């Protein structure tokens, strides 16, 4: 009789764990889909930004405005107390 009780208990615990694991798996797949959607949005935004501000236009703008790059050997860090 006690074997039937223990096997029923194990079966019940297994069913509860299966329900929990299915719930976690469903939540995980939903989050994964959301992550993929957000990545697609970010990639589309990057493409849109790259279309409007690409390297060539930035380079031409830098030449027109007289941009000079920083010489990092001349930069010093000042410590304050």
Order of alpha helices (4+ residues) and beta strands (2+ residues): alpha-alpha
